Amino acid sequence: MTSIHALALAGLLLGGLAADPALAGDARAGRQKLTTCQGCHGLDGLSKNPEAPNLAGQVESYLVRSLEAYRSGDRKNESMNIVAKDLSDEDIADVAAYYASIQVDVLPP
C-alpha cells in the first residue's frame, strides 16, 4: 500500500469515527416529512426541477449542515430559507437521513 493510499484510508476511518452520532436521524420518519421537499427534490431525491439539486445519496452530515444554514439564514435561497425556517433539529436529521439512505448507482459512459 502506498503512503497516499494509507493516508486516504486513515482519513476515511477517522472521518467515520468523528461523525457526530447526534446527527443520525430516522430515515423512515424523514420519508414521512418530505411533503414540502418532494415538490422540488422529488420523493426519490432525484429532482425534476433544473433549479433544485438531486439529494439522493448525498452525505447525511452535509445535508444537515446545509439545512441548518438555510434555517439560520447563513445560506441564502429564497425557497429553502422559507421551508427550512420551521424545521426542528429532529426534522432536519430525519430528512437528511432519508435522502442519504437512498442508494445511487453510477454507470460510467
VEXPA-736904 format. One record per residue: residue in three letters; x, y, z of N, C-alpha, C in turn. Coordinates in steps of 0.05 Angstrom, whole numbers, plus 5000, padded with zeros to 4 digits. Each point is the difference from the previous one (the first is absolute). Example, Ala and Ser with C-alpha at 12.3 -4.5 7.8 and 13.67 -1.06 7.14 Angstrom:
VEXPA-736904
ala526448865156498250245000501850245000ser499350214986501650245001498550225014
//
This chain:
VEXPA-736904
met501749775000498350235000501850255000thr499450184982501650254999499250185023ser501750195005499450195022497550174994ile499550054974497650154993497549845006his500149734993497849835006499649975031ala502249985014499849985029498850255012leu500850234990498950265010497050014994ala499249924976497250014992498449815018leu501049765005498649815017499750115029ala502250125010499950115027498050235002gly499850164979498150225000497149905000leu499549794984497349885000499349895028leu501949865011499549885027499650215021leu501750205000499750215020497550174995gly499350044975497550144994497649865011gly500049744998497849845010499950015031leu502350005012500150015029499150275011ala500650214984499450275009497150084995ala498549834986497250074994498550045026asp498450205000498450075024497549825001pro499849825020497749835002497450155003ala500150255009497650165003498850074973leu501649984979499050064973498349774989ala500249775011498649774989497050035004gly498750034978497150025001498649744993asp497450014999498449764994499050034971ala501149844983499350014971497149954995arg498849825015497149944996498350245008ala500750135022498650245008500450224980gly502550024989500650204980498449984975arg499549754992498349964976497250115004gln499049995024497350095006499950315001lys502350135002500250295003500650144974leu500049874977501050114975497950144983thr497750055010497950114983500950264987thr501350175014500950264989502549954982cys501849835009502549954985499649884973gln498149814999499749854975499150164977gly498850235005499150174978502350094982cys502350055011502450084985502049774997his500449855021502249805001499149724994gly497349964999499049734994500049825025leu498049825001499949815023502549824999asp500949944975502349834997502750155001gly499850265005502450175002501250074973leu498649944978500950074973498250224990ser501150234999498550244993499150004971lys497650094996499050044973500250304993asn500850155019500250294997503050074996pro500650124977502950064994501250205020glu498450145015501150195020500549875027ala499149755004500349875026501949764997pro501849975019501949784998498849735007asn501349794990499349735009501149965028leu498449885017500849955028500549705006ala499149834983500349715004502949935003gly500649855021502749905005502050215009gln499150245006501750225009501049935029val502250105008501149955026498250125022glu499249845019498150095021500950255014ser502550005009501050245015500050254983tyr500549974974499950234982497150114998leu498149824998497250084999499150145025val500949895023499350125026501250295001arg502550024994501350275001498750194981ser499349914976498750174980497350105010leu498449815010497350085010500250195024glu501949955017500450185023500850284991ala501750014979500950264989497650154987tyr498349854986497650124988498250105022arg499649845021498250085022501050255013ser502650025005501150245014500250244982gly499949964973500450224982502950044991asp501849835011502850024992500449924971arg498349834990500049924972497550104987lys500250134977497850144988498849864976asn497449955001498449914978497150065009glu498750164985497350105009498249775008ser499849804983498249775006500949845024met502649945000501149835022499950145027asn500550265000499950155025497250005012ile498050024983497249995009499349725011val500749794985499449735008501549925025ala502550065002501749915022499550155026lys498950244999499650155025498349865021asp498249834991498249875019500849715007leu502349914989500949735006501449995027ser499349795015501349955026502649854994asp501749985021502549854997499449714992glu497949895012499249734995499049974971asp498450194990499150004972502449994981ile501950185005502450014983501549745000ala500449895024501549745002498549784985asp497449995003498449794988500050024969val499550244990500050044971502749954988ala502150095013502849954991500549705000ala499149865020500549705002498549864977tyr497650094994498549884978501450034973tyr500650254993501350054974502749864999ala501550005022502749875000499749704997ser497849895009499749704999499349904972ile499350174982499249924973502649914985gln499949764990502449904985500050114972val502250104992500350114973502149834985asp499349894978501849844983501150184978val502650004997501350174979500949814978leu499250064976500749844977501750184981pro502649985001501750164983499449944970pro500450204983499449974972501849794987
//
